[in-house]
Amino acid sequence: MNLELITVGSYEVNCAVVWGKARKALILDPGKDAKEIENFLKTNNLQTAAYLLTHGHADHISALAELHKNHPAPVYLHPADQEWAFGPSNQILPYYPVPLRPDAEFPIFGKNDLEYSRVWNIADLSFQCLETPGHTPGGVCYWFQDAGVCFTGDTLFKGSCGRTDLPGGDARTLTESLKKLTETLPPETQIVAGHGLTSTIAKELATNFFLQKFNR
C-alpha cells in the first residue's frame, strides 16, 4: 500500500491518499485545499475509488464537495455525523464556513459494518472500519491491517487524544473508544492521526497519558 499525507487547511489536517497497484486511491479526510489534492492525484496518475471520512468536523471535510464534483466516488461517513456535518452548526469561522454537501452516494454503515470482523474491499485495498465515538458521535478509524496502518482521525493523536468539549463530544465514550483501539490493534500498528505526527500503538501505550490505564 502506498501512502501520501497532504497537510491541508488552517488546522493542518492530515489528508491521506492511499493506493495500490491498481492506482485507484482512497482519500481520507479532505479537509481543505482541493486543488492541492487534485494536483497530487493528477501528477501520480491516480483515480479516486472512495472518500473515507473519520468524522464530520469541517476541518476534515471542507474540500469534499469540490473534489467529488471532479472525481465522483462513494463517500463513507458515519450516519451519526451525516446528521449535522453539512449544516449550520458545523462551521469554524473565519477558517471554515458550513461545508457543502456533495451530490454523492453515502453507503450505509450498518451495525455489522462497524465491527472489526467486517473487511471492506475497495479497488485493490482492504480495510476494517472501527467505530470510535467520543470526539464526535460518529467517529470511526480505518484499519488497513495488511499494511499495519490505522487512520485514527481525531480519536487518538501522538501524545494525546481528541477533545470532547465540542457539541456531541463525550469523554467517557472516548475513553471506551481508546480502550477498543488498544485491545484491537497490534502494538506495532502505525497510527496516522488527523493532525500531527505519526506513532504506533506500542509507543502510545508507553507514553500517552490517556492510554496509561490500558497499558498491557
C-alpha positions in Angstrom: 0.0 0.0 0.0 1.2 3.5 -0.9 0.5 6.4 1.4 0.9 10.1 1.0 0.0 12.7 3.7 -1.0 16.1 2.5 -1.3 18.8 5.2 -4.4 20.9 4.4 -6.2 23.9 5.8 -5.7 26.3 8.7 -5.9 23.5 11.3 -3.2 21.4 9.4 -5.3 18.3 8.9 -3.5 15.1 7.6 -5.4 14.3 4.4 -4.2 10.9 3.5 -4.2 9.4 0.0 -3.7 5.6 -0.2 -3.5 3.4 -3.2 -2.3 0.0 -4.5 -1.1 -1.4 -7.8 -4.4 -0.6 -9.5 -3.7 3.2 -8.9 -7.2 3.7 -7.5 -7.0 5.9 -4.5 -8.9 6.2 -1.2 -8.9 9.8 0.0 -9.2 10.2 3.8 -10.3 13.5 5.4 -10.1 16.0 2.6 -10.4 19.0 4.9 -9.3 21.8 2.6 -7.1 22.7 -0.4 -8.9 20.7 -3.0 -6.6 21.9 -5.8 -3.5 20.6 -4.0 -5.1 17.2 -3.5 -6.3 17.1 -7.2 -2.8 18.0 -8.4 -1.3 15.1 -6.4 -3.8 12.7 -8.0 -3.1 14.0 -11.5 0.7 14.0 -11.0 0.6 10.4 -9.8 -2.0 9.2 -12.4 -4.5 8.2 -9.7 -8.2 7.6 -10.0 -10.5 8.1 -7.0 -12.2 5.0 -5.7 -13.7 6.4 -2.5 -13.6 9.1 0.2 -13.2 7.8 3.8 -14.1 10.3 6.5 -13.1 9.7 10.1 -15.7 12.2 11.3 -17.7 15.2 10.2 -15.9 18.2 11.6 -15.5 21.0 9.0 -11.7 21.0 9.1 -11.8 17.3 7.9 -14.5 17.5 5.1 -14.5 21.0 3.6 -12.8 20.0 0.3 -15.1 17.1 -0.2 -17.8 18.7 -2.4 -15.3 20.3 -4.7 -13.2 17.1 -5.1 -16.3 14.9 -5.5 -17.6 17.2 -8.3 -14.5 16.5 -10.4 -13.7 13.0 -9.0 -17.0 11.3 -8.1 -16.8 8.3 -5.8 -18.7 6.9 -2.8 -18.4 8.8 0.4 -18.1 6.9 3.7 -19.2 8.9 6.7 -21.0 7.5 9.8 -24.7 8.3 9.8 -24.5 9.9 13.3 -22.2 12.6 11.8 -24.0 12.9 8.5 -26.9 14.4 10.5 -25.0 17.6 11.3 -21.8 17.6 9.1 -23.4 19.7 6.3 -25.5 22.0 8.5 -25.0 25.4 10.1 -23.7 24.0 13.4 -20.6 22.8 11.6 -18.6 25.9 10.8 -15.4 27.2 12.3 -15.3 30.9 11.3 -13.4 32.6 9.9 -11.5 29.5 8.7 -14.2 27.0 7.7 -17.7 28.0 6.6 -20.5 25.4 6.5 -19.2 22.5 4.4 -21.1 21.9 1.1 -22.8 18.5 0.9 -21.6 16.6 -2.2 -24.0 15.1 -4.6 -22.7 11.7 -3.6 -23.6 8.2 -2.7 -23.2 7.6 1.0 -23.0 3.8 1.5 -24.9 2.7 4.6 -22.9 1.8 7.7 -24.8 -0.9 9.4 -24.0 -2.5 12.7 -22.1 -5.3 11.2 -20.1 -2.9 9.0 -18.6 -1.2 12.1 -17.2 -4.2 13.7 -13.6 -5.2 13.1 -14.8 -8.6 11.8 -16.1 -6.9 8.6 -13.5 -6.3 5.9 -14.1 -3.7 3.2 -12.6 -4.3 -0.2 -12.4 -1.2 -2.5 -10.3 -1.4 -5.6 -7.3 -3.5 -4.6 -7.3 -2.3 -0.9 -8.7 -3.9 2.2 -9.5 -2.2 5.5 -11.7 -2.5 8.6 -13.8 0.3 10.0 -13.7 0.6 13.8 -16.5 2.6 15.4 -14.8 5.0 17.8 -17.2 7.7 19.0 -16.4 10.3 21.7 -14.8 13.2 19.8 -18.0 13.1 17.7 -20.9 10.7 17.8 -20.0 9.1 14.5 -16.2 9.0 14.8 -14.5 6.0 13.1 -11.0 4.7 12.5 -9.9 2.9 9.3 -7.5 0.0 9.9 -5.5 -1.3 7.0 -4.4 -4.5 8.7 -2.3 -5.9 5.9 -0.3 -2.7 5.8 -0.2 -2.3 9.6 -1.6 1.2 9.5 -4.6 2.7 11.2 -6.0 6.2 10.5 -7.4 7.4 13.8 -8.7 10.8 12.8 -9.2 12.9 16.0 -9.7 9.9 18.3 -6.1 9.2 19.0 -3.1 11.5 18.5 0.6 11.1 19.1 0.8 12.0 22.8 -2.9 13.0 23.2 -6.5 12.3 22.2 -9.4 14.1 20.7 -11.2 16.9 22.6 -14.7 16.2 23.9 -15.9 19.7 24.8 -17.5 20.3 21.3 -21.1 19.5 20.6 -21.6 15.7 20.5 -18.4 15.0 22.4 -18.4 12.7 25.3 -15.3 12.0 27.5 -16.5 8.6 28.8 -17.4 7.4 25.4 -14.0 8.5 24.0 -12.2 6.6 26.8 -14.1 3.4 25.7 -13.0 4.0 22.1 -9.4 4.4 23.1 -9.6 1.2 25.1 -11.0 -0.5 22.0 -8.1 0.6 19.9 -5.5 -0.7 22.4 -7.3 -4.0 22.6 -7.9 -4.4 18.8 -4.7 -3.1 17.2 -1.4 -4.9 17.4 1.3 -3.0 19.2 3.3 -2.4 16.0 0.4 -0.8 14.2 1.3 2.6 12.8 -1.1 5.4 13.9 -1.8 8.1 11.4 -3.8 10.8 13.3 -5.9 13.6 11.9 -3.3 16.1 13.0 0.3 16.0 13.9 2.9 13.2 13.7 2.6 9.5 13.3 3.2 7.0 16.1 2.5 3.4 17.0 0.1 1.8 19.5 3.2 0.5 21.4 4.7 4.0 21.7 1.3 5.5 22.8 0.7 2.8 25.4 4.2 3.6 26.8 4.0 7.4 26.7 0.5 8.8 26.1 -1.2 9.8 29.4 -4.6 9.0 28.1 -3.7 5.4 27.3 -1.7 4.6 30.5 -4.7 2.9 32.2 -4.8 0.4 29.3 -1.0 -0.4 29.3 -0.6 -4.1 28.7 
